C-alpha cells in the first residue's frame, strides 16, 4: 500500500517531465511569414571574417555574402561585373581596372581603387599571416612581400591611377587571371579595417549583398545573422529578408532539423541519410554537379611508383577501380565517374581526351599492365600500397575501403587503407614528403577555370603537389595556355597538358562532386551555384 | 573540519601543475603540425606558415610554450585560440551551457535512479524489480549515440514534442531531452547501485531494531535504510558530475549543444594546446571540488565518519 504511493509520485514526476519537454518544441511554429530570414546550415568560421584570412567553407559562405569583389560568378560560373566597370588588357600581363561609380561600403565609405590595392597588399604580405596569401602570387612583387620574415608591405605591380582606376602588372602573361577576381580574397576592405583587424573580423563591414544584422551578429558556434544591404545594387541582390547561418557540429543533426522544418536549406545531405533523403523530402531536394573532384595521389619518391614501371603500375591501378560501381552503390549517384582532371561544369571540359581510357574500368588490361611493369622491375612487396586518409572529418573511410577491395580483387596485390586520426597529421606527412603510400586528395575550385585544377596541383613545386610530380613539358604547356590570347585557345592548351597527366597519372582521378541538398516546406527557388554553394540571395520564403 | 578543507584545497596546487603539464605535453606530442590544420586543404605559403608559428609560439620548444601558458594563467590572460578568439571568452561561453546540461542530467539520474532503485530493492524479485533490471541492462548495453539519435528522431521529429536541436541560448526547456539522454546510462547505474545497496541493508540488524522499536515503515525506509545505502551512490554521482561535464561530446554533437565537449574535441583535432589545457584545468577543478563535497557528505550520511 505504502509503496503504491511512491509509484504515484513517480507517475506525477514523469508526467511533469513530459509536459515540460512538450513546451520546448513549439518555439518555431510562428516562423513562416514572408519577411523572416531564411535559416541555412553552416559551420563555425575558423578564422576572423576577413576575406584574405578565410580558407574554408564555413567562413567562405559568409564572407561571400558580405563582400563583393571586382566581379562575381553567376550560377554557371560566368563572370559578371560587381565593383568593376571594366577590366582591360592588351597583353594578358598588364591590366587596367576601372571601378563603377557610386559604390560604397555599408558604413558609407566609398569603394575606391585604394580600397582594393590596400586590401590586396595586406592579404599578400607574409607578416600579416593571411591564409589566402597565395592568391596574389601572379602579381609582380609578390615574391618580395611573401618571403619568409619579409617586412615589405606593398607589391610593386599595383599602382593607383586615380580614385576609380588602378593598374596591375603580373609576373607573366596569364589570360585567365581576370577569371580569378571573383574569389573572395580579391575583395576590397574599408579603411576602418586597417585600424583594428581583430575588431573588424568580429564585426566586418563590407560592400556585398548582405551585411551583419547588428553589431555582434556573430554568436560564435551558434549563428550568424545577415540582413540585406539596401545600398547594394548589383547582380546578386537579396530576394529574401535575410540569411541566418545556423552552426552545426554534424550533418545528421542538421538533417533532423531540416525534416522537422527548423532549418530551411541544407547544402550537403550527410552520408548517413543519402539513401533516404529523396523519400523524406518529396520534391524538395536537388542534385547539382559542381566544380570539385576526388583523386588519390601516389608520390614519386616511392620506389615502386617511379619511372617507367611506376607509370605502368599507376595505369594498372587506375584501370582496376570500378568508378561506376562505387559512385552508384556507395554514393547513391552523389558523384559521377571522372574522365579527366578538372570538372564537367567548367568551360573547356572534354570527356574524351586522348588517354581518358586509362580512367575506364578494365581489369584485364590492368593485370596486363601490371605484368609489363613486373618485367621491367619487380614490385617491392615489403612496401605494399596504402591509401592514407584522415578519419576526423569527411567520411573518407567508406570509399577508400571500396577502392582497396577493388584493387585487391582485380590486381591480386596487397593494399590497405591507412587512417590518420587528424587532418593535420595527414597534411604534415604530405608536406614533409614522408608518406608511405597513396594519399586521398581532391580539389574544390576557387574560380571556374581549368588551370585552377592543374597548376596548383601538378605544376613543378606547386603548393598542393602532393605526388611531387615534375614534368617540364607539362609546365610549358600550362604557361602556353596561360599566355594564350583567348579563353578557347587557353583551354585547348590546358587540355593538351591534361593528356600528359592522363598518361603519367601523378594523381588518379576518381569522380566528380555532386551537391546533394534539400530545403524545407517554407522556402522556394533553391538553386546551387557552379561551386556547390546555394545561391542564398535568390532563395525566397513562402 | 576547517583544517581538513584547507588541506584539501591546498592539494589542488600540485594537482593543477601536474595535470596541466601532462595535458600540455600530450597535446604537444600529437602527431601533425598545428599549422597544417590552420592552413587547411590548400596549405599556406612558407612565409605565412612562419608568421603563424611565431604568432602562436609554435616555433618555441615545449618548456617555453608551457611556461608561457603558466605565466598567462597567473596573470589571468589565457591567450587566444587559432581563430584569434580569447580563450577566457570561449570558456565563459561554453561552461554555463554544459553545466546546466550536466546538472539537469545529474538531477534526472539521481531522482529517478534512487527512486526506482529503492522500489526495486524493497520489492526484490517482484515484477517491478525484474522489469527495471532488464530495462536498465538494455540502457547500459545500447551505445549512447543510438539512444540519442533514437530519442531525437522519436521525440523531436516524429512526435514534435521538443525541438530536435538546442538553440544558441540553450534554454532549460530545450535541454530536457539532451539531459535525459546524457543521464540515461548513469541513471541505470544509479538504479542498480541503489537497488543492491538497499537489498544489503534491508536485512541489517539496525533495521530490525528500528522496526522492533515500533517506528513507522516510512521512517525505517527513508531514514534508516535509504540514508545508509547512499554512500556508494553519492560516490558515483560525485564522480559522474565531472564525467558528464567533460564527456558529453556525443550528446552535445547529436543535439547541437555548444558546450565543453565539442569545444574540447575541436581543439584536440586542431592541436590547440592552450585551449585544451585551459578547459581540462577547469574540468579538473570541478572534479576535485565534487570529490570534496562527496567526502563531506559521507560524514553527514554516516556520523561515524569524522575528518580532522
Interface residues (C-beta under 8 A of the other chain):
Chain A: X2 X3 X6 X7 X9 X10 X13 X17 X18 X20 X21 X22 X23 X24 X25 X27 X28 X45 X46 X47 X48 X55 X56 X126 X127 X128 X129 X130 X131 X133 X134 X137 X146 X147 X148 X149 X150 X198 X201 X219 X220 X221 X222 X223 X247 X248 X249 X250 X252 X253 X254 X256 X257 X259 X260 X262 X392 X420 X421 X422 X423 X424 X425 X426 X427 X428 X431 X442 X444 X456 X463 X464
Chain B: X30 X31 X32 X33 X34 X36 X37 X38 X39 X40 X41 X42 X43 X44 X45 X46 X47 X48 X50 X51 X52 X55 X82 X83 X84 X85 X90 X93 X94 X111 X112 X115 X116 X118 X119 X122 X123 X149 X152 X153 X155 X156 X157 X160 X161 X162 X163 X164 X165 X167 X168 X171 X173 X174 X176 X177 X180 X217 X218 X252 X253 X254 X255 X256 X258 X262 X263 X269 X270 X271
